[in-house]
C-alpha cells in the first residue's frame, strides 16, 4: 500500500575545488544545483553545500542527521572524491593539501560506514538513499589506492548507489546524466529508478561502466521518490494491439502460456486421497529407509542428497517413478523452467465479462493486452481492482498481499502471488479452489507453482545421455556463435546428473550437438550462503520472508532470482569458471551413508544465451538479466572430505 505521509529530506554535497589541479572536478557543483532543483520540485526539503572543508563537512552531516525523524524519506548525494583504505571508504573534503598517505586519508577523510550508521540509526523504519558519485581517481600520494571505492556491506533500511562498480574509476559524468534524467519519474519505485540508471550507463559505455547498487530497503511498502496519486475512479481505456506490436505481444503471450499452463492444478497437489501421492509416499519411504552407498552414480544417493537439502529448510519432498505408472507433476522440470522468479498461482477464467466496465463486444486479446500493460506498469484499472478484491476474499487476506504479475490469453489467465503465503497449510490449499469458485463464477482451473508445498520429483527425469563423471577431465572448449565464442571449462572432479531437457524447447541447438555454432555458452551457478534478501521477485524487488535453500535447490522453489546486492547490476549471476563457484557458492550438504557420514558439494550446470548475457569487469562473473536466457541442464555433485 502506498502512503504519502513520509517527509522528504535531502542533503546534497558537491566538492570541486580540490588542492591539486588534477583533482578539480568541473561538474560537481553544477550536478548538485541541478539535482537540488529537481528534488525540490517533487517535494524534498533540500540542504545543499559546495566545496566543504573537513570540519564543516562533519558538522553538516551531524546537523543533517539531527533533523531526521524516523519514517522520513532520506536522500544523501555526494559528488566529489573518495578513497578506500583497508577496505573502508572515505569521502575527501576540499582542504586536502596535506593528504599524502593512506594514514592521512583515514585521519582527514569522512568514514562512509560511520556516516551511514549515523543516519540510518535516526531512520530505521523507512528509507535512506545514499548516492556516491565518486568515479574519478583521486591523485594523492603514490601509496594511496586510487582504484575507486570498496564495496559496502548491505545495510538494512538503506539503498546505496555508487556511480561505478567497486574498485573501478571512470572519467565521465554519465552516471549523473542518467540520474538527473530518471530521478523525477512518477510512480516508479526507487529500486526500479536505479535499475534504469545502471542499465543506461552500462549500455552507453558499451559495458565498461556498471554502477554498483546495494539494496537494503524493505519490499513492503513500495518506496517512491515521486508518487503521484492516480485518479480514484479511472475510466477504463481498452488498448488495442498495434499491428507492429502484435508479433512481439503474441510471442510474450506464448511464453507465459507455455510456462504457466504446465503447472499442476491445486486439487492435484492437495488431494489427500490421491492414489499416486500415496504410492509416492511409500516410494519415498522405501528410498530413505536405507542408508545409501554414497556413490553418486546411484540414484538412491542422489535422492538422499536432494531430500537433505530440502530438510535443511524444514520442507518435505516426495519421490516417484513415472515408469511405474505414477502420474504426478515432476518438479525437477521446474529447475529448467526459469521463467518463474516467484511461486505464483494461476487463475484461469472462461470469460472476464462478468466484471463491471468490460463491454461484451471486447475481444480477449484487447482485454488481455490492456490488463497486462496495467499490471506491468503498476497502473490502476477498475477490472484489476475487482480481481484483487475477490482474490483477497478467496485467500482470506488483505488486498495489499495480492500481487498481480501478468495476464495472458487462453481464455483469460491471471498470474499472481500472495505475500506471506509460505505458511499456508495443505488444508487451506485444499479449500482454496472452492473459495475461488465462490468469487469467480467463470473459473476454469486454479494452478499453483509445484514447489510451493511438498514438491514431487520423478526419478525417471534424469537422462543418461547427460550423465558424466568429470574425474580427471580437464577439457577447455570454445562454445558459441562464430566470432563470439567463450571458453567452456569442464568441472574437473565433479559428477553430473543430466536432466531430460532435449526436446523440451523449440529446438535442441542451444545444447546439442555439442560444438554447434548455435550452442549457448556454458557456465555454473551456486547459492551457498545465500540469504533471503539475495533473491528478488523482479529487478531489485525482494521478498524478505522467503528463505532460500542451502544451495542449488533454492531454485526449485523460487526459480533463478535477481541478486539483491546486484554488484554488477540486476540479473542472474553465474560463472564460466567452475573453480570460482566451487570455492565460493557451491552448496554443501551431509548425509548418512553405509560408510558413515559423508559431505557433498552441489552446483548447477547451466547454459547461457549469448544474446542475453552481460560480461562484467570480473572475468569470473556473468550476469543474465532475463531468467529465460539461462537454462540448467544438469546437477553437479562431488564428495568432499571434511
C-alpha positions in Angstrom: 0.0 0.0 0.0 1.4 3.4 -1.0 1.3 6.1 1.6 2.2 9.8 1.1 2.8 10.9 4.7 6.6 10.5 4.7 8.6 13.7 5.0 11.2 14.1 2.3 14.6 15.5 3.2 17.8 15.6 1.2 21.5 16.6 1.8 23.4 17.3 -1.4 27.2 17.9 -1.3 29.3 18.9 -4.3 33.1 19.2 -3.8 35.0 20.6 -6.7 37.9 22.8 -5.6 40.5 20.3 -4.5 44.1 21.4 -3.9 45.7 19.5 -6.8 44.8 20.7 -10.3 44.4 17.0 -11.3 41.7 16.6 -8.7 39.5 19.5 -9.6 36.0 18.4 -10.7 34.3 20.8 -13.1 30.8 19.4 -12.8 30.2 18.5 -9.1 28.7 21.8 -8.1 26.6 22.0 -11.2 25.3 18.5 -10.6 24.3 19.4 -7.1 22.5 22.5 -8.2 20.5 20.7 -10.9 19.7 17.8 -8.6 18.5 20.2 -6.0 16.1 21.9 -8.4 14.6 18.5 -9.4 14.2 17.2 -5.8 12.6 20.5 -4.7 10.0 20.1 -7.5 9.0 16.7 -6.2 8.6 17.8 -2.6 12.0 17.4 -0.9 13.4 19.8 1.6 16.9 20.2 0.3 20.1 21.2 2.0 23.0 21.8 -0.4 26.6 22.8 0.1 29.6 23.1 -2.1 33.4 22.8 -1.6 33.0 21.8 2.1 36.1 21.5 4.3 36.6 18.7 6.8 35.2 20.1 10.0 32.4 21.9 8.1 31.6 18.6 6.4 31.4 16.7 9.8 29.2 19.4 11.3 27.0 19.4 8.2 26.4 15.6 8.4 25.8 15.7 12.1 23.3 18.6 11.8 21.5 16.9 8.9 21.2 13.7 10.9 19.7 15.5 13.8 16.9 16.9 11.6 15.9 13.4 10.5 12.7 11.8 12.0 12.0 8.1 12.0 9.8 7.5 9.0 11.4 10.1 6.7 12.4 9.5 3.1 16.1 10.5 3.4 18.3 11.3 0.3 22.0 12.0 0.5 24.1 12.7 -2.5 27.9 13.3 -2.5 29.7 14.4 -5.7 33.5 14.6 -5.2 36.5 12.5 -4.5 36.6 9.4 -2.2 39.3 6.8 -1.4 39.4 3.3 0.0 41.9 2.3 2.7 42.0 -1.3 4.0 38.5 -2.0 2.7 36.9 1.2 4.2 35.7 4.1 2.2 36.4 7.8 3.0 34.9 11.0 1.5 37.6 13.6 0.8 36.9 17.2 1.9 38.3 20.1 -0.2 41.1 21.4 2.1 43.2 18.3 1.2 46.6 20.0 0.9 48.5 17.6 3.1 47.0 14.2 2.1 50.0 12.1 1.0 49.4 8.7 2.6 46.6 6.3 3.4 47.0 7.2 7.0 46.3 10.8 6.0 43.2 9.7 4.3 42.0 8.0 7.4 42.7 11.0 9.6 41.3 13.6 7.2 38.5 11.8 5.3 35.0 11.1 6.4 34.4 7.4 7.1 31.4 6.4 4.9 30.3 3.4 7.1 30.1 5.6 10.2 28.2 8.2 8.3 25.7 5.6 7.1 25.2 4.3 10.6 24.6 7.7 12.0 21.8 8.5 9.5 20.2 5.0 9.4 20.0 4.9 13.2 17.9 8.0 13.1 15.5 6.5 10.5 15.4 2.7 10.9 11.8 2.2 9.8 11.7 3.6 6.3 14.1 4.6 3.5 17.6 6.1 3.4 19.1 6.6 0.0 22.8 7.3 -0.4 24.4 8.2 -3.7 28.2 8.4 -4.1 29.2 10.0 -7.4 32.9 9.4 -6.9 34.1 7.7 -10.0 37.2 9.8 -10.9 40.5 8.6 -9.5 42.0 10.7 -6.6 45.5 11.9 -7.2 47.1 11.8 -3.8 50.4 10.4 -2.8 51.8 7.4 -4.7 50.9 5.0 -1.8 47.2 5.9 -2.0 44.8 3.4 -3.6 43.1 5.4 -6.4 41.2 2.5 -7.8 37.7 3.6 -6.8 35.6 2.6 -3.8 35.4 -0.7 -1.9 32.1 -2.5 -1.8 30.0 -1.6 1.2 28.1 -4.3 3.0 24.3 -4.4 2.8 22.7 -2.0 5.4 19.1 -2.7 6.5 16.9 0.3 5.6 19.4 1.8 3.1 19.8 1.9 -0.6 23.4 2.6 -1.6 24.4 3.6 -5.1 27.9 4.1 -6.5 28.5 5.7 -9.8 30.9 2.9 -10.7 31.5 -0.7 -9.8 33.7 -1.5 -6.8 37.4 -0.9 -7.5 36.5 0.9 -10.7 37.0 4.5 -11.9 35.7 6.5 -14.8 36.4 10.0 -16.1 32.9 11.0 -17.2 29.7 12.4 -15.9 27.4 9.7 -17.3 26.0 8.5 -14.1 24.7 11.9 -13.0 23.4 12.5 -16.5 21.2 9.5 -16.2 20.4 10.2 -12.6 19.0 13.6 -13.5 17.1 12.1 -16.4 15.3 9.5 -14.2 15.1 10.8 -10.7 11.7 12.6 -11.0 9.9 9.7 -12.8 6.3 9.5 -11.5 5.2 6.3 -9.7 8.4 4.4 -10.3 9.9 2.6 -7.3 13.3 3.7 -6.0 14.9 0.4 -6.9 13.5 0.5 -10.4 14.7 4.1 -11.0 18.3 3.0 -10.2 17.9 -0.2 -12.2 17.2 2.0 -15.2 20.2 4.3 -14.4 22.5 1.3 -14.1 21.3 -0.2 -17.4 21.6 3.1 -19.2 25.1 3.8 -18.0 26.2 0.3 -18.7 24.7 0.5 -22.2 26.1 3.9 -23.1 29.6 2.9 -22.0 29.5 -0.3 -24.1 29.5 -2.5 -21.0 32.6 -0.8 -19.5 31.0 1.1 -16.5 28.4 -0.6 -14.4 27.3 1.4 -11.3 27.1 -0.7 -8.1 23.8 -0.9 -6.3 23.4 -2.3 -2.8 19.7 -2.6 -1.8 18.7 -3.0 1.9 15.3 -1.5 1.6 12.2 -3.4 2.6 9.9 -4.6 -0.1 6.7 -3.6 1.6 5.6 -0.9 1.4 6.9 0.1 -2.0 9.0 3.3 -1.9 8.7 6.1 -4.4 10.6 9.4 -4.8 7.8 10.9 -6.8 4.5 9.2 -6.2 1.5 10.9 -7.8 -1.9 9.8 -6.7 -3.8 8.3 -9.7 -7.4 9.2 -10.4 -9.6 7.4 -7.8 -12.0 6.1 -10.4 -10.2 5.9 -13.8 -12.3 5.5 -16.9 -11.3 2.1 -18.4 -9.4 2.6 -21.6 -9.1 -0.5 -23.6 -5.8 -0.6 -25.6 -6.0 -2.4 -28.9 -2.8 -4.1 -30.1 -0.9 -2.1 -32.7 -0.1 -4.1 -35.9 3.6 -3.5 -35.4 3.4 -4.8 -31.8 1.3 -7.9 -32.4 4.1 -10.3 -33.2 6.1 -9.4 -30.0 2.9 -9.4 -28.0 1.9 -12.9 -29.2 5.4 -14.2 -28.5 5.3 -13.0 -24.9 1.9 -14.4 -24.5 3.1 -17.8 -25.9 6.0 -17.8 -23.4 3.7 -17.1 -20.5 1.2 -19.7 -21.6 4.0 -22.3 -22.0 5.3 -21.6 -18.6 2.1 -21.4 -16.6 -0.3 -23.8 -18.4 2.1 -26.7 -17.5 1.7 -26.0 -13.7 -0.4 -28.6 -11.8 -3.9 -27.9 -10.5 -4.2 -27.1 -6.8 -6.5 -30.1 -6.5 -3.9 -32.4 -7.8 -1.3 -31.4 -5.2 -3.6 -31.2 -2.2 -6.0 -34.2 -2.6 -5.2 -36.4 0.4 -6.9 -39.4 -1.3 -4.7 -39.2 -4.4 -3.5 -42.8 -5.0 -0.4 -41.6 -6.8 0.5 -39.4 -3.8 0.1 -42.5 -1.6 2.4 -44.5 -3.9 4.9 -41.7 -3.9 4.9 -41.6 -0.1 5.6 -45.3 0.0 8.3 -45.0 -2.7 10.0 -42.1 -0.8 9.8 -44.1 2.5 11.5 -47.0 0.8 14.3 -45.0 -0.7 15.0 -43.1 2.5 14.7 -46.0 4.9 18.0 -47.4 3.9 21.3 -45.6 4.1 22.7 -45.1 0.6 26.1 -46.2 -0.5 27.3 -42.7 -1.1 28.1 -43.5 -4.7 27.0 -40.5 -6.8 26.3 -42.9 -9.7 23.5 -44.4 -7.8 20.0 -42.8 -7.7 19.5 -43.5 -4.0 22.4 -41.4 -3.1 21.2 -38.5 -5.3 17.7 -38.7 -3.7 19.2 -38.6 -0.2 21.2 -35.5 -1.1 18.1 -33.8 -2.6 16.0 -34.8 0.4 18.6 -33.5 2.8 18.8 -30.1 1.0 15.1 -29.7 1.5 15.2 -30.9 5.1 17.7 -28.2 5.8 14.8 -25.8 5.3 12.2 -27.9 7.1 10.5 -28.8 3.9 9.3 -32.2 2.8 9.6 -33.6 -0.7 8.4 -36.8 -2.4 10.0 -39.0 -5.0 8.1 -41.2 -7.5 8.9 -43.2 -10.6 6.7 -42.4 -13.6 7.9 -45.7 -15.2 5.8 -47.5 -12.6 2.6 -45.7 -13.8 2.6 -42.9 -11.1 1.3 -39.7 -12.6 2.4 -36.7 -10.6 3.9 -33.4 -11.5 7.6 -33.7 -11.9 9.1 -30.7 -10.0 12.6 -31.5 -11.4 11.4 -29.9 -14.6 11.0 -26.6 -12.9 14.7 -26.3 -12.4 15.0 -25.7 -16.1 11.8 -23.7 -16.4 13.5 -20.4 -15.3 10.7 -18.0 -16.4 9.5 -18.1 -12.8 11.3 -15.9 -10.2 8.5 -16.4 -7.7 6.0 -19.1 -6.7 2.7 -18.0 -8.3 -0.9 -19.1 -8.5 -2.6 -19.0 -11.9 -6.4 -18.5 -12.1 -7.9 -19.4 -15.5 -11.3 -17.8 -16.3 -13.5 -18.8 -19.1 -14.7 -15.2 -19.5 -14.0 -11.9 -17.8 -17.1 -10.1 -19.0 -18.8 -10.8 -15.6 -16.9 -7.8 -14.3 -18.2 -4.3 -14.4 -16.6 -2.0 -17.0 -16.0 -4.8 -19.5 -18.1 -4.4 -22.6 -19.4 -7.6 -24.1 -18.0 -6.8 -27.5 -14.4 -6.5 -26.3 -12.2 -9.3 -27.7 -9.9 -11.3 -25.4 -6.7 -10.0 -27.0 -7.6 -6.4 -26.3 -8.7 -7.2 -22.8 -5.5 -9.1 -22.0 -3.3 -6.5 -23.6 -4.9 -3.8 -21.6 -4.8 -5.6 -18.3 -1.3 -6.9 -18.7 0.0 -3.5 -19.6 -1.6 -2.0 -16.5 -0.1 -4.8 -14.3 3.4 -4.4 -15.6 3.4 -0.6 -15.4 1.7 -0.6 -12.0 -1.2 1.5 -13.3 -4.7 1.3 -11.8 -7.6 -0.3 -13.7 -11.1 -0.9 -12.3 -11.2 -4.5 -13.5 -7.9 -5.3 -11.8 -9.1 -3.7 -8.6 -12.2 -6.0 -8.7 -9.9 -9.0 -9.3 -7.6 -8.2 -6.4 -10.6 -7.6 -4.1 -12.1 -11.0 -5.0 -8.8 -12.8 -4.7 -8.2 -11.3 -1.3 -11.6 -12.6 -0.2 -10.8 -16.0 -1.5 -7.5 -16.2 0.2 -8.8 -14.6 3.4 -6.1 -11.9 3.4 -5.6 -8.2 3.0 -5.8 -6.8 -0.6 -2.2 -5.5 -0.2 -1.0 -9.1 0.0 -2.3 -9.9 -3.5 0.3 -9.1 -6.1 -0.7 -9.4 -9.8 2.2 -10.4 -12.0 0.8 -10.7 -15.5 -2.3 -11.6 -17.6 -2.2 -13.9 -20.6 -4.7 -15.4 -23.1 -6.4 -18.7 -23.3 -9.0 -17.9 -22.2 -8.1 -15.2 -19.5 -5.3 -16.2 -17.1 -4.3 -14.2 -14.1 -0.9 -14.9 -12.6 -0.5 -13.6 -9.1 1.3 -14.2 -5.8 0.2 -14.0 -2.2 2.6 -12.3 0.2 3.2 -14.3 3.4 1.9 -17.4 1.7 4.8 -19.6 2.8 3.0 -20.6 5.9 -0.2 -21.7 4.2 -1.2 -25.3 5.2 -2.2 -28.1 2.9 -5.7 -28.0 4.4 -6.0 -24.3 3.5 -4.7 -25.0 0.0 -7.2 -27.8 -0.5 -10.1 -25.4 0.3 -8.8 -22.7 -2.0 -10.4 -23.9 -5.3 -13.8 -23.8 -3.6 -13.2 -20.3 -2.2 -12.0 -19.0 -5.5 -15.0 -20.5 -7.3 -17.3 -18.6 -5.0 -15.7 -15.4 -6.1 -15.2 -16.2 -9.8 -18.2 -17.9 -11.4 -16.2 -18.3 -14.7 -13.3 -20.2 -13.0 -12.0 -23.0 -15.2 -9.0 -24.0 -13.1 -6.7 -23.0 -10.3 -3.0 -23.8 -10.7 -0.1 -23.2 -8.4 3.7 -23.5 -8.5 4.5 -27.1 -7.7 7.4 -26.2 -5.4 5.4 -24.1 -3.0 4.3 -27.1 -1.0 5.8 -30.7 -0.8 7.3 -30.9 -4.3 7.4 -34.2 -6.0 10.3 -35.4 -8.1 10.4 -38.1 -10.8 13.5 -40.3 -10.5 12.9 -41.1 -14.2 13.5 -37.5 -15.2 17.3 -37.9 -15.5 18.8 -38.5 -18.9 21.7 -40.9 -19.1 22.9 -39.0 -22.2 23.6 -36.1 -19.9 25.4 -38.1 -17.1 29.1 -37.5 -17.0 31.9 -38.1 -14.5 34.4 -35.3 -14.8 37.0 -37.0 -12.7 40.3 -36.4 -14.5 38.6 -34.3 -17.2 40.4 -31.0 -17.8 39.0 -30.1 -21.2 38.6 -26.5 -22.4 36.5 -25.7 -25.5 35.3 -22.7 -27.4 31.5 -22.5 -27.4 29.0 -20.1 -29.0 28.5 -18.2 -32.2 31.4 -17.8 -34.6 33.5 -14.8 -33.7 31.9 -14.6 -30.3 32.8 -17.9 -28.7 33.5 -18.2 -25.0 35.7 -20.7 -23.2 33.9 -23.7 -21.6 35.9 -25.2 -18.7 35.0 -28.7 -17.7 34.2 -29.1 -13.9 37.1 -31.4 -13.1 36.3 -33.8 -10.3 32.5 -33.3 -10.4 29.8 -35.8 -11.2 26.9 -34.6 -13.4 23.4 -35.9 -13.4 21.8 -34.7 -16.6 18.1 -33.6 -16.8 15.8 -34.6 -19.6 15.9 -31.2 -21.4 16.3 -32.4 -25.0 13.1 -31.7 -27.0 11.8 -29.6 -24.1 12.3 -26.3 -26.0 11.7 -25.2 -29.6 14.9 -26.9 -30.7 17.9 -28.6 -29.1 20.7 -26.5 -30.7 21.2 -24.5 -27.5 22.8 -27.7 -26.1 23.0 -30.4 -28.7 25.0 -31.4 -30.7 28.0 -30.2 -28.6 30.1 -27.7 -30.5 27.2 -26.5 -32.8 27.6 -22.7 -33.6 24.1 -22.3 -32.1 25.2 -23.7 -28.7 24.6 -21.4 -25.8 27.6 -20.6 -23.5 28.3 -23.0 -20.6 28.5 -21.8 -17.0 27.9 -22.7 -13.4 25.6 -21.4 -10.7 25.6 -22.0 -6.9 23.9 -20.4 -3.9 25.7 -21.3 -0.8 25.4 -18.7 2.0 22.6 -17.1 0.1 20.2 -15.0 2.2 16.5 -14.3 1.7 17.3 -10.8 0.5 19.7 -12.1 -2.2 16.7 -13.3 -4.2 14.2 -10.8 -5.6 10.8 -11.1 -7.3 11.7 -8.7 -10.0 14.7 -6.5 -10.6 15.8 -5.4 -7.2 12.5 -6.2 -5.6 12.8 -8.7 -2.7 10.5 -10.8 -0.5 12.3 -10.7 2.8 10.2 -13.6 4.1 11.5 -16.0 1.5 14.2 -18.2 2.9 16.2 -19.9 0.2 17.6 -23.4 0.4 21.1 -24.2 1.5 22.3 -24.5 -2.1 21.1 -25.0 -5.6 17.7 -26.3 -4.7 16.5 -22.8 -3.6 15.9 -22.5 -7.4 13.4 -25.4 -7.3 11.2 -23.4 -5.0 11.8 -19.9 -6.3 13.4 -20.1 -9.7 16.6 -18.1 -10.6 16.4 -14.8 -8.7 17.9 -11.4 -9.3 20.6 -10.8 -6.7 19.7 -8.1 -4.2 23.2 -6.7 -3.8 23.5 -6.6 -7.6 27.2 -5.7 -7.6 27.1 -5.8 -11.4 23.5 -4.8 -11.9 20.3 -6.8 -11.8 20.2 -10.3 -13.1 21.0 -13.9 -12.5 24.7 -14.4 -11.6 26.7 -17.3 -12.9 30.3 -18.0 -13.6 32.2 -19.7 -16.6 34.8 -20.8 -14.1 33.8 -23.9 -12.1 36.6 -23.3 -9.5 35.1 -19.9 -8.7 31.7 -21.4 -7.8 33.4 -24.4 -6.1 35.4 -22.1 -3.8 32.6 -19.7 -3.1 29.0 -20.5 -3.7 28.7 -24.3 -4.2 26.1 -25.7 -1.7 27.2 -28.2 0.9 25.0 -31.0 2.5 25.7 -34.0 4.7 24.0 -37.4 4.6 24.4 -40.7 6.5 25.6 -43.5 4.2 26.6 -47.2 4.6 30.1 -45.9 5.3 29.2 -43.2 7.8 28.5 -39.5 7.3 29.6 -38.0 4.0 29.5 -34.5 2.8 28.9 -33.3 -0.8 29.1 -30.1 -2.7 26.3 -29.2 -5.2 26.1 -26.7 -8.0 24.2 -26.4 -11.3 25.4 -26.8 -14.8 23.8 -24.0 -16.9 23.6 -22.8 -20.5 23.5 -19.1 -21.1 22.0 -17.4 -24.2 24.8 -15.4 -26.0 22.3 -12.7 -26.8 21.2 -12.3 -23.2 24.4 -12.2 -21.1 26.4 -9.3 -19.8 30.1 -9.8 -19.2 31.4 -7.9 -16.1 34.8 -6.4 -15.3 35.4 -9.6 -13.3 36.0 -12.5 -15.7 34.5 -14.9 -13.1 31.1 -13.3 -13.1 28.4 -13.2 -15.8 25.1 -11.5 -15.4 21.9 -12.7 -17.2 19.2 -10.0 -16.9 16.3 -12.2 -18.0 15.8 -15.7 -16.4 14.6 -17.2 -19.7 18.1 -16.7 -21.1 19.7 -19.2 -18.7 18.8 -22.9 -18.5 20.1 -25.5 -16.2 20.7 -28.9 -17.7 22.5 -30.8 -15.0 23.1 -31.3 -11.3 26.8 -31.3 -10.4 27.8 -33.1 -7.2 31.1 -34.2 -5.6 32.1 -35.8 -2.3 34.3 -33.6 -0.1 36.4 -34.6 2.9 35.6 -32.6 6.0 
